[in-house]
């Protein structure tokens, strides 16, 4: 029982930190680009309770884990009003990219800290701390790349929308009301019926493994400085 709790904590703690910073980064960048909506609604807090979505953060991930389906979820999105941005079209792209970019930076910080701890304490480094840091960088990398999928409402969809010609962007934006259904269909239903068509396994996992390998290489380099 104690071991299970420790394993859960080694996943939950890094996950909460990664999600909270991801969401708050959107609000920080939006405010810098002219939209203070998140600040006005007091959503720039690092208090995780402010960012928990009962369905997306707890119920759906828990259910998917129970049925051994791909686990996806979301936090309560930080509110962004693109029409309050100084440049709505390109500002929204930057706001969207801020979340994944923050996760990549956090992963690098976790790798450096891991390397410093191993360098300082060697085998005496707490196994719990090492596990947390490895999970931390893996979760941040996965969260960043998963959110870059060009499906609404993921961050990648806002980036694609900003890159498309205005007429195509307007048509693409019409998919947003159907975003949740598309996610369920493409990321859960389709892979359960045809495993070879798993978007996550085909387009997210390989770059995650590649990036995590490089982050661990960074940790090793720091440990041997």
C-alpha positions as CSV (number, residue, x, y, z in Angstrom):
1,X,0.0,0.0,0.0
2,X,2.8,2.5,1.0
3,X,4.7,1.6,-2.2
4,X,1.6,2.3,-4.3
5,X,1.1,5.7,-2.7
6,X,4.8,6.5,-3.3
7,X,4.5,5.5,-7.0
8,X,1.3,7.6,-7.3
9,X,2.9,10.6,-5.7
10,X,5.9,10.3,-8.1
11,X,3.5,10.7,-11.0
12,X,0.9,13.1,-9.5
13,X,3.3,15.7,-8.2
14,X,5.2,16.1,-11.5
15,X,1.9,16.0,-13.5
16,X,0.3,18.8,-11.4
17,X,3.4,21.0,-11.7
18,X,3.6,20.5,-15.5
19,X,-0.1,21.2,-16.0
20,X,-0.3,24.3,-13.8
21,X,2.8,26.0,-15.4
22,X,1.5,25.0,-18.9
23,X,-1.8,26.7,-18.3
24,X,-0.5,29.8,-16.4
25,X,2.1,30.4,-19.2
26,X,-0.8,30.9,-21.6
27,X,-2.2,33.6,-19.3
28,X,1.2,35.3,-18.6
29,X,1.9,35.6,-22.4
30,X,-1.6,36.7,-23.2
31,X,-1.3,39.5,-20.6
32,X,2.1,40.5,-22.1
33,X,0.5,40.7,-25.5
34,X,-2.5,42.8,-24.4
35,X,-5.1,40.5,-23.0
36,X,-5.5,40.7,-19.2
37,X,-8.5,38.4,-19.1
38,X,-6.8,35.6,-17.1
39,X,-5.4,38.2,-14.6
40,X,-8.8,39.8,-14.2
41,X,-10.3,36.4,-13.4
42,X,-7.5,35.6,-10.9
43,X,-6.3,32.6,-13.0
44,X,-2.6,33.4,-13.1
45,X,-2.2,31.7,-9.7
46,X,0.1,28.7,-9.3
47,X,-2.5,27.2,-6.9
48,X,-3.4,23.9,-8.7
49,X,-6.9,23.9,-7.3
50,X,-7.7,26.9,-9.5
51,X,-6.8,24.8,-12.6
52,X,-8.5,21.5,-11.9
53,X,-11.3,20.4,-14.2
54,X,-13.4,17.7,-12.4
55,X,-14.1,15.8,-15.6
56,X,-10.9,16.4,-17.6
57,X,-8.4,16.2,-14.7
58,X,-10.0,13.5,-12.6
59,X,-12.9,11.5,-14.0
60,X,-11.9,10.9,-17.6
61,X,-8.2,10.1,-16.9
62,X,-9.2,7.8,-14.1
63,X,-11.8,6.0,-16.2
64,X,-9.4,5.6,-19.2
65,X,-6.7,4.2,-16.9
66,X,-9.2,1.7,-15.5
67,X,-10.2,0.4,-18.9
68,X,-6.5,0.5,-20.0
69,X,-7.3,3.0,-22.8
70,X,-4.9,5.8,-23.8
71,X,-5.0,8.2,-20.9
72,X,-5.8,11.8,-21.9
73,X,-7.1,14.7,-19.9
74,X,-7.0,18.4,-19.5
75,X,-6.9,21.1,-16.9
76,X,-9.4,24.0,-16.8
77,X,-8.1,26.3,-19.6
78,X,-6.8,29.7,-18.6
79,X,-9.2,32.2,-20.3
80,X,-7.8,34.0,-23.3
81,X,-9.7,36.5,-25.4
82,X,-7.9,36.7,-28.7
83,X,-9.8,39.9,-29.6
84,X,-8.1,41.7,-26.7
85,X,-4.7,40.8,-28.0
86,X,-2.9,43.5,-29.9
87,X,-2.6,41.2,-32.9
88,X,-5.3,38.6,-32.5
89,X,-4.1,36.3,-35.4
90,X,-0.4,36.0,-34.5
91,X,-0.8,36.8,-30.8
92,X,-3.0,33.7,-30.4
93,X,-0.3,31.6,-32.0
94,X,2.3,32.9,-29.5
95,X,-0.1,32.4,-26.6
96,X,-0.8,28.8,-27.7
97,X,2.9,28.0,-28.1
98,X,3.7,29.4,-24.7
99,X,2.3,26.3,-22.9
100,X,4.4,23.6,-24.8
101,X,7.4,25.9,-24.7
102,X,7.1,26.2,-20.9
103,X,7.0,22.4,-20.6
104,X,10.1,22.0,-22.7
105,X,11.9,24.5,-20.4
106,X,10.7,22.7,-17.3
107,X,11.9,19.4,-18.7
108,X,15.4,20.9,-19.2
109,X,15.3,22.3,-15.7
110,X,14.4,18.8,-14.4
111,X,17.2,17.2,-16.4
112,X,19.8,19.8,-15.0
113,X,18.6,19.3,-11.5
114,X,18.7,15.5,-11.9
115,X,22.3,15.8,-13.1
116,X,23.3,18.1,-10.3
117,X,21.9,15.7,-7.7
118,X,23.6,12.7,-9.1
119,X,26.8,14.6,-9.4
120,X,26.6,15.7,-5.7
121,X,25.3,12.6,-4.0
122,X,25.9,9.8,-6.5
123,X,24.1,6.6,-5.4
124,X,23.0,8.2,-2.2
125,X,20.5,10.3,-4.2
126,X,17.0,9.6,-3.0
127,X,15.3,7.1,-5.3
128,X,12.0,8.9,-4.8
129,X,13.5,12.2,-5.9
130,X,15.2,10.6,-9.0
131,X,11.9,9.0,-10.0
132,X,10.0,12.2,-9.6
133,X,12.5,14.1,-11.7
134,X,12.6,11.5,-14.5
135,X,8.8,11.4,-14.5
136,X,8.8,15.2,-14.4
137,X,10.8,15.6,-17.6
138,X,8.9,12.7,-19.3
139,X,5.5,14.2,-18.4
140,X,6.6,17.7,-19.5
141,X,7.8,16.4,-22.9
142,X,4.7,14.4,-23.5
143,X,2.4,17.2,-22.5
144,X,4.2,19.6,-24.8
145,X,4.2,17.3,-27.8
146,X,0.6,16.0,-27.2
147,X,-0.7,19.6,-27.0
148,X,1.0,20.4,-30.3
149,X,-1.3,18.0,-32.2
150,X,-3.2,20.2,-34.7
151,X,-6.6,19.2,-33.3
152,X,-9.0,21.7,-31.7
153,X,-8.8,22.6,-28.8
154,X,-5.1,21.7,-28.5
155,X,-2.5,24.4,-28.7
156,X,-1.3,23.0,-32.1
157,X,-4.6,23.9,-33.6
158,X,-4.2,27.6,-32.8
159,X,-0.7,27.5,-34.2
160,X,-2.0,25.9,-37.5
161,X,-4.8,28.3,-37.6
162,X,-2.4,31.3,-37.5
163,X,-0.3,29.8,-40.2
164,X,-3.2,29.2,-42.6
165,X,-4.4,31.8,-45.1
166,X,-7.3,33.8,-43.6
167,X,-10.0,32.0,-45.7
168,X,-8.6,28.5,-44.7
169,X,-8.2,29.6,-41.1
170,X,-11.8,30.7,-40.9
171,X,-12.9,27.2,-42.2
172,X,-10.6,25.5,-39.8
173,X,-12.0,27.5,-36.9
174,X,-15.4,26.1,-37.6
175,X,-14.1,22.7,-36.3
176,X,-13.7,24.1,-32.8
177,X,-17.3,23.3,-31.5
178,X,-16.7,19.7,-32.5
179,X,-13.2,19.5,-30.9
180,X,-14.1,17.3,-28.0
181,X,-15.9,14.8,-30.2
182,X,-13.0,14.7,-32.6
183,X,-10.6,14.0,-29.8
184,X,-12.7,11.2,-28.5
185,X,-13.1,9.7,-31.9
186,X,-9.5,10.1,-33.2
187,X,-7.6,9.4,-29.9
188,X,-9.7,6.9,-28.2
189,X,-12.4,5.2,-30.3
190,X,-10.3,4.8,-33.5
191,X,-7.2,3.3,-31.8
192,X,-9.4,0.9,-29.9
193,X,-10.9,-0.4,-33.1
194,X,-7.8,-0.2,-35.3
195,X,-4.7,-0.1,-33.0
196,X,-2.4,0.6,-36.0
197,X,-4.2,4.0,-36.5
198,X,-3.3,5.3,-33.0
199,X,-2.3,9.0,-33.5
200,X,-0.6,9.0,-30.1
201,X,1.5,5.9,-30.8
202,X,2.4,7.0,-34.3
203,X,3.0,10.8,-34.0
204,X,3.5,11.6,-30.3
205,X,5.4,8.7,-28.6
206,X,8.3,8.5,-31.1
207,X,9.3,12.2,-30.7
208,X,8.7,12.0,-27.0
209,X,11.1,9.0,-26.7
210,X,13.7,10.9,-28.9
211,X,13.4,14.1,-26.8
212,X,13.5,12.3,-23.4
213,X,16.6,10.5,-24.5
214,X,18.3,13.9,-25.2
215,X,17.1,15.3,-21.9
216,X,18.5,12.3,-20.1
217,X,21.7,12.9,-22.0
218,X,21.8,16.5,-20.7
219,X,21.3,15.1,-17.2
220,X,24.2,12.7,-17.7
221,X,26.4,15.5,-19.1
222,X,25.7,17.7,-16.1
223,X,26.4,14.8,-13.7
224,X,29.9,14.4,-15.2
225,X,30.9,18.0,-15.4
